Amino acid sequence: MNKFINSEVLAKSMITRAVGERGQIVLPKKERDRLGLHKGTSVVFVSQSEGVLIKPEVDPQAWLEEFLDVPRTKKALTPKQMKKAILEGR
């Protein structure tokens, strides 16, 4: 194992599960609760060189509003206002 990886930390963060007959994997309740995953929640599978990352699907509109911190009640900015905000570094 890589000498820069703390094996105790790695062991605490790893969860091992067997793949079922139909390809299903059960995520422990503690992890589902931590991630806010409930029955019917969509998840995204992201292929990476060392495996697959599984994470909750994000609603693009909600993500964008949170990212920009723009409540739905505000009027949309005009292109001129957007340019001004960009130039001001907001």
N, C-alpha and C positions, 0 to 999 in steps of 0.2 A: 504494500500500500504506500501511497505517496507520503513522504515524511512530513509534509506541510499540512496534512489533513488530520484533525483531531478525531481519532476513532471513537472516543466517548461521545462527542457531540454528534458525529455522524450516526452512531447507533441509536441515539435518542430521537433523531429526526427521521429515521427510516421506519417504514411500516412494510411488512411483508405479507402478501396475500396470494393465494393460489387462484389461477384463472379457472373458472368453472367450465362445464361442458359446452355451454353456449357462448363462451367468451366473456362472461360477466365477472367483474371484480367488485367485491364488497368493500366500500370505504368505511372505516370505523366511525361510529356515531360521534365520537368526540371530534373527529376531523370534519365530519359533515356539519356539525353545529358550529365549529370554529369558522368554517367557510360560508355559512349561511345556505347550505345546500339542503333542499327539501325534495320530496317526491315530485317529479316533473321538472325540476330545475335543469336547464340545459347547460352542458359543459363543453369546453373546447379542448381538443387534443392537439397539442403542438409537438411535432416531431423535432427532436434535437439529436445531435450526434451521439450523446450518451444514453438516450432513452426517449420517453414521451412525458411531456408536462401536461397535467390535467388541471384545468382551472375553470371557474364559473364563467359562463358566457356573459358578456357585458352588452347592455343595450347601447348602441352607438350614440343615440340622441342624449340619453342620460349621462353617458361618459363625457360627451362633448360639453354639455351644460355644466357638469361638475368641474371639468378641466378649465373651462373658461369662466366659471363662477358667474354665469348669467342666468338668473331666474327666468322662468317662462313668462312672468308678468311684464318683463321689460320689453320695450319695442326693439326690433332689430336695428342694428347700426347701419347707416348708409355707407356706401363705399368710401366717401370722403371722411366720415367719422372713423372708419376702420383704419384708413391710411394715417390719420392724425394720431390715433391710439398707438399704432405701430411705431411711428416716429418718436412718440413720447416714451416709448418703452413700457407700455402698460400691458 
